[in-house]
Amino acid sequence: MIKSMTGFASLTRDDEAATIGVTVKSVNHRFLDLQLRMPPSLGMLESKVRTLVQQRVARGRVEVSVNVQQRRVPSLEVELNEPFLDALSGALERARERGHIAGTMTPGDLLRFPQALAIREKQEVPAGADDQLMIRVEEAIAAALNDLDVMRTKEGEFLRSDLEGRRRLLGDLFERVYKASEEGMSSRRTRLEERVRDLRAEPLADEILVAQEIAKFVGRSDITEEVVRFRGHLEHWRALSEGPEPCGRKLDFLLQEMNREVNTVGSKAEGTSVSELIVSLKAELEKMREQVQNVE
């Protein structure tokens, strides 16, 4: 199956407890390289996230970013500074005994002393809230990875269409090389016949030498083996691209094998248009190699 290694997905899940944002993007890479960016409080999810990614991505550099903003209604916590109040009460009592002040301290009087009271917000965490948050974050990440997979599959369809067209073109070019080579065989066969005639016309003709000339001709001219292998590579390519498994590495290997066959044919085949066709084959193989670098 042909999937692109590049893709992007982003989603936001919003409810009364928290806003969860997930962004996933992937680019080309030889192997699977996962980079996670999550709040430290979500550290326990790391192994699960890695498993989720590995279930959907075979290779590529994948970046997963998670942002969580929790909504917790704060309550106020008021704390008395008892040592300060004890000292203040003692001072006021002594002042009252000496007639400097009269009456008792009111709540309003107490608020005039910022050291007397500490007012701070207290976050109330409902029981099980963290567990529920973890579940929602994991669900959001899984949904984002699904969106990424959809995009990579869609991009892969375009890649597959382009590569299939080039595969057919490769097959056509190679068959033309084979045909041109067969036509070139006749002229080489004529030269061989003349060479064999000349050798046998000599008084001390050596049949072993004649046999060697014939063997050289067969070895230099026969590309049947290369043609069979190249056709097999093209069929293997079709099977891989239509199969269910990621095939980018295998396709890259097939291109190397096909390039090797083209080089061998180029050195053996003869014909008026063989050289030109070999150049076209090499150019097409290079274009396919560049495209395959995007395939998972």
Secondary structure, 3 states (H helix, E strand, C coil): CCCECCEEEEEEEECCCEEEEEEEEEECCCCEEEEEECCHHHHHHHHHHHHHHHHHCCCEEEEEEEEEEECCCEEEEEEECHHHHHHHHHHHHHHHHCCCCCCCCCHHHHHCCCCCEEEEEEECCCCCHHHHHHHHHHHHHHHHHHHHHHHHHHHHHHHHHHHHHHHHHHHHHHHHHHHHHHHHHHHHHHHHHHHHHHHHHCCCCCHHHHHHHHHHHHHHHCCHHHHHHHHHHHHHHHHHHHCCCCCHHHHHHHHHHHHHHHHHHHHHCCCCCHHHHHHHHHHHHHHHHHHHCCEC
